[in-house]
Amino acid sequence: MNLGAHMSIAGGAHLALERGRALGCNAVQIFVKSPSQWRARPFAAGEIERFRALSSLFAPGFVVGHASYLLNIASPDPRLLERSIAGLGDELRRAGALGVGRLVLHPGSGRGDDGTRTLRRAARAIDAALAGAKDAGTRLLLETTAGQGDTLGGSFEELARLLDLCRRGDRLGVCFDTCHVFAAGYDLRTRRAYDRTFALFDRAIGLERIEVFHLNDSARELGSGADRHAHIGRGRIGERAFSLLVNDGRFLDRPMILETPKDERGRNDRRNLALLRAMRRQR
């Protein structure tokens, strides 16, 4: 089973893995630092060792990191861009220290700047961050986006151009977010639509470059451009798409991670995971 959820690191990174195991997760995603602050607290004594010990309970590559939302590696603002490059490099090093082999990153926004110039700036920023964390060994996964405003990654072709512009393509992959691609206009709701969307992705980028999935239903309609996550089967995508995905033999070795709305006791995650597992049993 390759199903799991994003877990809080409150109280220590290792506690996210404990929380995930308590929910029956076989994959866990974490922030490697507080997502709402630029400054990262140092790891506490023994925190890295406890995290690595618990990571051994998961399949290799099934503990995934997510970069802070503060980062904008496509920003035309020189100060924010410099800060984002440094911040991304730091997060890659923190992920490496924890033994987390993949870090998911939103490709950023050009804030109204020319599209080609924005793509080139983002590629240079990615290369700089990877060069600054060359010993971390962590791969960087660019996430598909909803295409809202001038955010990069709303089309497979644009994401492909960004990947091609980066010099360190050997350390790059893709995180496929179901809500985001649906909001960007790629349908998943029927077998025909599902097959067409993945054929388009394969043609533009290649299915082998998908290393992680985010499983999120969408609160908004197809092509809305709105990044609004919903519980599995309770949004505009519906259960059929997720049944197709969790039973797709091409992707059974890729972590599939919920980013659906949370509640204090984890009941939402339990419900969503149970529904996905039931879908798989129906194969």
Sequence and secondary structure as in RCSB ss.txt:
>XXXX:A:sequence
MNLGAHMSIAGGAHLALERGRALGCNAVQIFVKSPSQWRARPFAAGEIERFRALSSLFAPGFVVGHASYLLNIAS
PDPRLLERSIAGLGDELRRAGALGVGRLVLHPGSGRGDDGTRTLRRAARAIDAALAGAKDAGTRLLLETTAGQGD
TLGGSFEELARLLDLCRRGDRLGVCFDTCHVFAAGYDLRTRRAYDRTFALFDRAIGLERIEVFHLNDSARELGSG
ADRHAHIGRGRIGERAFSLLVNDGRFLDRPMILETPKDERGRNDRRNLALLRAMRRQR
>XXXX:A:secstr
  EEEE   TT HHHHHHHHHHTT SEEEEESS TT SS     TTHHHHHHHHHTTS TT EEEE  TT  TT 
S HHHHHHHHHHHHHHHHHHHHHT  EEEE   B TT  HHHHHHHHHHHHHHHHHHTTTT  EEEEE     TT
BTTSSHHHHHHHHHH S GGGEEEEEEHHHHHHTT   SSHHHHHHHHHHHHHHT GGGEEEEEE EESS TT  
   EE TTSSSS HHHHHHHHT GGGTTS EEE     TTSHHHHHHHHHHHHHHHT 
